[in-house]
Amino acid sequence: MRRTHSEVIDPVAIEDILRTATIGRMATVGRDGYPYVTPVNFVYHGGDIYFHCAPEGEKLDNIARDPRVCFEVDVPLSYLDSAFDPERRACKLHQFFHCVIIRGQASIVPDGPLKTDVLNALSRKREPSDLMPVTEGMPAYKACSVVRIKPEATTAKSDLGQNKTLEERLALARYLAGRNQPGDAATVTAMGYDPIVLRQPHG
């Protein structure tokens, strides 16, 4: 990774990004040799990535030929607009984010306890726990496939202005806390500050 100041190596922090992200993108190798990227709803479960899909399709054909895949997730944070820079320079515009990139092997999970467990984990990720549980007897169970991506190499990054001085980061955090647009509080918190304190006149 070129910008090592943004690298995330803490496994707990990486897992937190994977559990926070709702959409992932899987790249397979197409029949024509080109990368084929597919967005998927996924769940991070037991150290692996899982998603469900139709039992037929281009991504499954690609996996059958070559199980090597690359999987990416990102969590957008604050967008730093021109109002932060008095000179309104385009080069000062910036998007803060978290991301994880995984290289690994993909495979189809057969019907059975693991598939059932994963489908229920996918449901619980976005919906309340009182949903009717998925069982093998449901017609939809047989009508879908579950794919597992077993990571072989993982890199992660959090772009939070780590290359700036403490004074610059504090000024940035105060601006975002005061602006208080969607995502700003999460960004300020990820930077290590309390957005509520920074909104106070002498915070």
C-alpha positions in Angstrom: 0.0 0.0 0.0 1.5 3.3 -1.1 -0.1 5.5 1.6 0.9 3.5 4.6 -0.4 6.2 7.0 -3.9 5.2 6.0 -3.4 1.4 6.3 -5.5 -0.5 8.8 -3.9 -3.6 10.2 -5.9 -4.2 13.4 -8.1 -7.3 12.7 -10.9 -5.9 14.9 -11.0 -2.7 12.9 -11.1 -4.6 9.6 -13.9 -6.8 10.9 -15.8 -3.6 11.9 -15.6 -2.2 8.4 -16.8 -5.5 7.0 -19.7 -5.7 9.4 -20.6 -2.0 8.7 -20.6 -2.2 4.9 -23.8 -3.3 3.3 -22.8 -3.8 -0.3 -19.6 -5.5 -1.6 -18.2 -5.9 -5.1 -16.8 -9.2 -6.3 -14.5 -9.4 -9.3 -14.2 -12.6 -11.2 -12.2 -13.5 -14.3 -14.6 -13.6 -17.3 -14.5 -16.1 -20.2 -13.0 -13.3 -22.3 -10.3 -12.6 -19.8 -11.7 -9.3 -18.6 -12.5 -8.7 -15.0 -16.3 -9.0 -14.2 -17.4 -7.0 -11.2 -20.7 -7.7 -9.5 -22.3 -5.9 -6.5 -23.7 -8.2 -3.9 -25.4 -8.1 -0.5 -23.1 -10.0 1.8 -22.3 -11.0 5.3 -19.0 -11.4 7.1 -19.5 -14.7 9.0 -17.0 -16.9 10.8 -14.0 -15.2 9.1 -15.4 -15.6 5.5 -17.5 -13.6 3.1 -20.8 -15.0 2.0 -23.5 -13.9 -0.3 -26.6 -15.5 -1.9 -27.6 -15.4 -5.6 -29.5 -17.2 -8.3 -28.2 -20.7 -9.0 -27.1 -19.7 -12.5 -25.3 -16.7 -13.9 -22.1 -15.3 -15.3 -20.4 -14.9 -11.9 -21.0 -18.5 -11.0 -19.8 -19.6 -14.5 -16.6 -17.6 -13.9 -16.1 -19.1 -10.4 -16.5 -22.6 -11.8 -13.7 -21.9 -14.3 -11.4 -19.9 -12.0 -12.3 -19.7 -8.2 -9.8 -16.8 -7.7 -11.7 -13.6 -6.9 -11.2 -10.1 -5.5 -13.8 -8.7 -3.1 -14.1 -5.0 -2.1 -16.2 -3.1 0.3 -16.2 0.6 1.1 -17.9 2.8 3.7 -18.2 6.4 2.5 -17.7 9.0 5.2 -17.7 12.8 4.9 -17.1 14.7 1.7 -14.9 17.7 2.3 -16.5 20.5 0.3 -15.0 23.8 -1.0 -16.3 25.8 2.0 -13.5 24.4 4.1 -10.8 26.1 2.0 -10.9 29.9 1.8 -9.3 29.8 -1.6 -11.8 27.2 -2.9 -9.2 25.1 -4.6 -10.4 22.0 -6.4 -7.4 20.0 -5.2 -8.6 20.4 -1.6 -11.9 18.7 -2.2 -11.8 15.2 -0.6 -13.8 12.1 0.2 -13.1 10.3 3.5 -13.8 6.5 3.6 -13.0 3.1 5.0 -12.3 0.2 2.6 -11.3 -3.5 2.6 -9.9 -5.5 -0.3 -9.8 -9.3 -0.1 -8.2 -11.7 -2.5 -9.4 -15.3 -2.1 -11.1 -18.4 -3.4 -14.8 -18.6 -4.0 -16.9 -21.7 -3.8 -20.6 -22.8 -3.7 -21.8 -23.8 -0.2 -23.9 -27.0 -0.5 -27.3 -27.4 1.1 -27.1 -28.1 4.8 -26.4 -26.4 8.2 -23.8 -23.9 6.9 -26.0 -22.7 4.1 -28.9 -22.3 6.5 -26.8 -20.5 9.0 -25.5 -18.1 6.4 -28.9 -17.3 5.0 -30.1 -16.5 8.5 -27.0 -14.4 9.2 -27.7 -12.4 5.9 -31.3 -11.8 7.2 -30.2 -10.7 10.6 -27.7 -8.2 9.2 -30.4 -5.8 8.0 -33.6 -6.9 9.7 -34.9 -7.4 13.3 -34.3 -10.7 15.0 -38.0 -11.7 15.0 -38.0 -12.6 11.3 -39.2 -16.1 10.5 -36.0 -18.2 10.3 -34.8 -19.7 7.1 -35.1 -23.5 6.9 -34.1 -26.1 4.4 -37.8 -26.9 3.8 -38.6 -23.5 2.3 -39.0 -23.4 -1.5 -36.7 -20.3 -1.7 -34.0 -22.3 0.0 -33.5 -24.6 -3.0 -33.9 -21.7 -5.4 -30.8 -19.8 -4.3 -27.1 -20.5 -4.1 -24.8 -19.3 -1.4 -21.2 -18.4 -2.3 -18.3 -18.4 0.2 -15.2 -16.4 -0.3 -12.3 -17.6 1.8 -9.8 -14.8 2.2 -6.1 -15.5 1.3 -4.9 -11.9 1.5 -6.6 -8.9 3.1 -5.7 -5.2 3.0 -7.7 -2.3 4.5 -7.6 1.5 4.5 -9.2 4.3 6.4 -8.7 7.7 4.9 -9.1 10.1 7.8 -6.5 12.8 7.2 -3.8 10.9 9.0 -1.1 12.6 6.9 -2.1 16.1 8.3 -0.7 17.8 11.4 -2.6 17.6 14.7 -3.6 21.2 14.2 -4.9 20.6 10.7 -6.8 17.5 11.8 -8.4 19.3 14.7 -9.5 22.2 12.4 -10.9 19.6 10.0 -12.7 17.8 12.7 -14.2 21.0 14.1 -15.4 22.0 10.6 -17.1 18.7 10.1 -18.6 18.7 13.6 -20.0 22.2 13.1 -21.3 21.4 9.6 -23.0 18.3 11.0 -24.2 16.8 7.7 -25.0 13.0 7.4 -21.8 11.1 8.0 -19.9 14.0 9.6 -20.3 12.8 13.2 -19.1 9.3 12.2 -16.1 10.8 10.5 -15.1 13.0 13.4 -15.5 10.0 15.8 -13.3 7.8 13.6 -10.7 10.6 13.7 -10.6 10.3 17.5 -12.7 13.3 18.5 -16.0 13.8 20.1 -18.3 15.7 17.7 -20.6 17.0 20.5 -17.6 18.5 22.4 -16.2 20.1 19.2 -19.6 21.7 18.5 -19.4 23.7 21.7 -17.9 27.2 21.4 -14.8 26.4 23.4 -14.7 22.7 22.7 
